[in-house]
Amino acid sequence: MDNLDWKNLPFGYIRTDYNIRSTYKNGKWGEFEVSTSEYIDIHIAATALHYGQEAFEGLKAYMGKDGKVRLFRWEENAKRLVFSAGGVKMAEFPVEKFREAVFKVIQLNRRFIPPYGSGATLYIRPLLYGSGAEVGVKPASEYQFIVFVTPVGPYFKGGIKPVTMLICRDVDRAAPKGTGIFKVGGNYAASLRACVAAKDGGYASAIFLDAKEKKYIDECGPANFFGIKENTYVTPKSESILNSITNMSLIDVAKSLGMKTERRKVPVEELTKFSEVGACGTAAVISPIGKILDPEKNKIYEYCRDGKPGPVSMNLYNKLIAIQYGDAPDEFGWTTIVE
Ligand SMILES: Cc1ncc(COP(=O)(O)O)c(C=O)c1O
């Protein structure tokens, strides 16, 4: 694509050439259909529209210096989609079919893969929803799987910068035994009031606390939380957060750098004990957090006072993105080349 300004692309939707679809009917998934349409024809009584039977994924393909396209840990996204499908009683989309669909959609839209060095990537969005008609509250008998791609710009234009976040105490994203561990649309709908209030107040995101006791950190909008304490990477254990693939990877990267790691409950007061804190997820890999406000408790936590990300976060970030782009050896076997 000659006419795309890769370095200045937003994290938004740009039309590409093709998407891939498959329909589940009579107990089985059908053949893939390659579509050029950006639209779907959906039954007015589809369970996705009324009862939120929907799950999605998000992963990226990276163009390397060697001209090879690498997909990062696609199998984890495939498995998470199976898990999310079970969470809202949908037909599961098989892992092997997921691989086939994702590879095919990348190959078909090759001209939209941003060049190495632009900081932009090809974002891949698999989607699964109940397409069958029901009026009573029950799972559909028909489902649709779609995967589309869109090129997205670097998350931090002009370099990685610490952000400010707001602790949210008046909205819960997910209940302890609810759907927070699944990547389903309803969780995002539930988070919007808090996220919009945080954005309107000039914050990068809302930090959600555990819904039951409001004592522990859950996650930061659409990203997991981590803190660095001496030589330890600490990240919350909670039954209401999404198990981030980036976070899982950072834990292994931290260990490989000789750090200790802990996944456990993280009380809000512990924010005073960390030297660095950050949010992690596919979109930004790491967003270092420079400041956290907790207005209801009249508290401000400050990190990165010089406006620069902390050294440990930068180390983790640099090592992980080097693997994703193929600049460093793939010592964990996380990348797959898309021929
Ligand atoms: C709620 C939530 N938490 C965490 C993450 C980060 O997960 P991952 O690293 O798999 O992108 C995401 C993004 O997918 C998310 O939506």
The ligand as an ORCA input file, in Angstrom:
! r2SCAN-3c Opt
* xyz 0 1
  C      -9.637     -6.768     29.489
  C      -8.315     -7.057     28.892
  N      -7.299     -7.360     29.714
  C      -6.062     -7.641     29.231
  C      -5.797     -7.607     27.877
  C      -4.441     -7.938     27.363
  O      -4.444     -9.228     26.834
  P      -3.438     -9.654     25.695
  O      -2.075     -9.489     26.236
  O      -3.756    -11.092     25.450
  O      -3.706     -8.772     24.523
  C      -6.829     -7.284     26.980
  C      -6.581     -7.257     25.535
  O      -6.774     -8.250     24.881
  C      -8.106     -7.006     27.495
  O      -9.109     -6.680     26.675
*
